[in-house]
Amino acid sequence: MHRLLTRASLSIAIVMGSLLTGGAAYAEPAPMVRVVLESFVAYDLEESGHDEVYVIAQYEGKVRQLFPTRTGELSVARNDCIYISGDSCPPGTTHRGYYSANNPSYTADGKLLMVALREDDISGDDTLINVPIWPQPISETQYFREEANINGYHYALNFRLEPSY
């Protein structure tokens, strides 16, 4: 009988504690990942002379411009390397100085996250590189390098996903 009362008292204490703290057990916040641009290289252009490029991230129907940090685009020439963070520019490219980028965090819930390098055209923006990611919780940095050498242009995009809490 004493054991039965002890178990009943313990059960009541757990239920009361749950009710006093909002009715649910405490849950850890959802893990996040941060998109950090490292660099991109315009080995060969889509247009002659210069391309006007920018980088975006799309997640849950929302678009965020990562580079340049304000809306608009950056004019690049053939063999330009736009260095933001991470490793240096490859040999044979023109280092274009240091730039900054937006580094947003996204919930690591397996939903589609697209990172895209785009070229601004009068007839509509062209996607030069499109990287689909389904982020999961991570504890170490993941590196991405995507290269496109099609339709007369050649670009490389380097970025990483970092854990974000």
C-alpha positions as semicolon CSV with decimal commas, in nm:
position;residue;x (nm);y (nm);z (nm)
1;M;0,000;0,000;0,000
2;H;0,287;0,238;0,085
3;R;0,445;0,175;-0,262
4;L;0,115;0,250;-0,432
5;L;0,082;0,581;-0,246
6;T;0,442;0,673;-0,322
7;R;0,392;0,607;-0,695
8;A;0,065;0,801;-0,691
9;S;0,231;1,093;-0,509
10;L;0,518;1,093;-0,759
11;S;0,275;1,089;-1,054
12;I;0,077;1,378;-0,908
13;A;0,399;1,576;-0,853
14;I;0,505;1,523;-1,217
15;V;0,162;1,627;-1,348
16;M;0,154;1,935;-1,122
17;G;0,507;2,033;-1,225
18;S;0,406;2,004;-1,589
19;L;0,097;2,220;-1,534
20;L;0,294;2,485;-1,348
21;T;0,554;2,512;-1,626
22;G;0,304;2,564;-1,907
23;G;0,167;2,216;-1,955
24;A;0,450;2,075;-2,163
25;A;0,796;1,944;-2,099
26;Y;1,080;2,182;-2,187
27;A;1,208;2,133;-2,542
28;E;1,542;2,245;-2,683
29;P;1,525;2,510;-2,958
30;A;1,532;2,375;-3,313
31;P;1,886;2,350;-3,453
32;M;1,976;2,612;-3,711
33;V;2,232;2,640;-3,991
34;R;2,398;2,959;-4,113
35;V;2,479;3,013;-4,483
36;V;2,824;3,174;-4,521
37;L;2,944;3,273;-4,867
38;E;3,315;3,222;-4,930
39;S;3,374;3,324;-5,291
40;F;3,263;3,294;-5,648
41;V;3,461;3,305;-5,970
42;A;3,348;3,423;-6,314
43;Y;3,576;3,213;-6,537
44;D;3,370;3,290;-6,847
45;L;3,070;3,521;-6,878
46;E;2,716;3,478;-7,000
47;E;2,728;3,818;-7,175
48;S;3,018;3,990;-7,349
49;G;3,226;4,228;-7,140
50;H;3,060;4,208;-6,797
51;D;2,791;4,015;-6,610
52;E;2,589;4,171;-6,328
53;V;2,560;3,903;-6,061
54;Y;2,409;3,850;-5,717
55;V;2,354;3,559;-5,476
56;I;2,024;3,470;-5,307
57;A;1,887;3,208;-5,069
58;Q;1,528;3,081;-5,099
59;Y;1,360;2,910;-4,804
60;E;0,990;2,849;-4,737
61;G;0,884;3,083;-5,019
62;K;1,100;3,372;-4,900
63;V;1,398;3,511;-5,089
64;R;1,693;3,675;-4,914
65;Q;1,975;3,844;-5,101
66;L;2,308;3,726;-4,960
67;F;2,539;3,922;-5,189
68;P;2,573;4,212;-5,239
69;T;2,443;4,296;-4,893
70;R;2,201;4,549;-5,038
71;T;1,970;4,487;-5,330
72;G;2,134;4,516;-5,668
73;E;2,420;4,335;-5,829
74;L;2,796;4,347;-5,881
75;S;2,953;4,382;-6,226
76;V;3,214;4,111;-6,290
77;A;3,456;4,054;-6,578
78;R;3,606;3,732;-6,709
79;N;3,829;3,556;-6,448
80;D;3,715;3,782;-6,162
81;C;3,721;3,620;-5,819
82;I;3,493;3,777;-5,561
83;Y;3,643;3,685;-5,224
84;I;3,418;3,707;-4,917
85;S;3,557;3,461;-4,658
86;G;3,724;3,121;-4,645
87;D;3,997;3,012;-4,885
88;S;4,175;3,251;-5,118
89;C;4,109;3,294;-5,489
90;P;4,235;3,029;-5,733
91;P;4,557;3,095;-5,930
92;G;4,502;3,276;-6,260
93;T;4,200;3,474;-6,139
94;T;4,174;3,844;-6,064
95;H;4,121;3,897;-5,690
96;R;3,855;4,169;-5,657
97;G;3,918;4,268;-5,295
98;Y;3,719;4,188;-4,986
99;Y;3,343;4,195;-4,974
100;S;3,085;4,119;-4,710
101;A;2,768;3,914;-4,736
102;N;2,453;3,850;-4,536
103;N;2,485;3,525;-4,337
104;P;2,129;3,428;-4,246
105;S;2,035;3,132;-4,028
106;Y;1,769;2,878;-4,124
107;T;1,594;2,603;-3,931
108;A;1,760;2,267;-3,995
109;D;1,434;2,084;-4,048
110;G;1,496;1,908;-4,381
111;K;1,298;2,164;-4,584
112;L;1,440;2,279;-4,916
113;L;1,692;2,565;-4,904
114;M;1,821;2,692;-5,239
115;V;2,139;2,897;-5,274
116;A;2,165;3,053;-5,620
117;L;2,409;3,268;-5,816
118;R;2,213;3,478;-6,064
119;E;2,288;3,714;-6,348
120;D;2,072;4,023;-6,395
121;D;1,939;4,053;-6,750
122;I;1,701;4,298;-6,914
123;S;1,489;4,006;-7,033
124;G;1,481;3,844;-6,688
125;D;1,730;3,711;-6,439
126;D;1,920;3,397;-6,531
127;T;2,017;3,137;-6,273
128;L;2,382;3,053;-6,330
129;I;2,419;2,813;-6,037
130;N;2,143;2,667;-5,820
131;V;2,236;2,453;-5,518
132;P;1,949;2,265;-5,347
133;I;2,009;2,172;-4,982
134;W;1,781;1,998;-4,731
135;P;1,954;2,111;-4,408
136;Q;1,963;1,873;-4,114
137;P;2,102;1,952;-3,767
138;I;2,482;1,967;-3,788
139;S;2,765;1,998;-3,538
140;E;3,046;2,063;-3,789
141;T;3,081;2,299;-4,083
142;Q;2,981;2,162;-4,424
143;Y;3,149;2,301;-4,739
144;F;2,986;2,337;-5,081
145;R;3,151;2,407;-5,416
146;E;2,928;2,413;-5,720
147;E;3,059;2,479;-6,069
148;A;2,863;2,542;-6,388
149;N;3,030;2,535;-6,727
150;I;2,735;2,532;-6,965
151;N;2,565;2,748;-7,229
152;G;2,878;2,954;-7,288
153;Y;2,942;3,062;-6,928
154;H;3,160;2,918;-6,651
155;Y;3,113;3,009;-6,284
156;A;3,210;2,853;-5,951
157;L;3,031;2,923;-5,620
158;N;3,180;2,839;-5,279
159;F;2,990;2,857;-4,952
160;R;2,949;2,671;-4,626
161;L;2,681;2,578;-4,374
162;E;2,776;2,633;-4,010
163;P;2,589;2,526;-3,699
164;S;2,392;2,817;-3,553
165;Y;2,218;2,815;-3,214
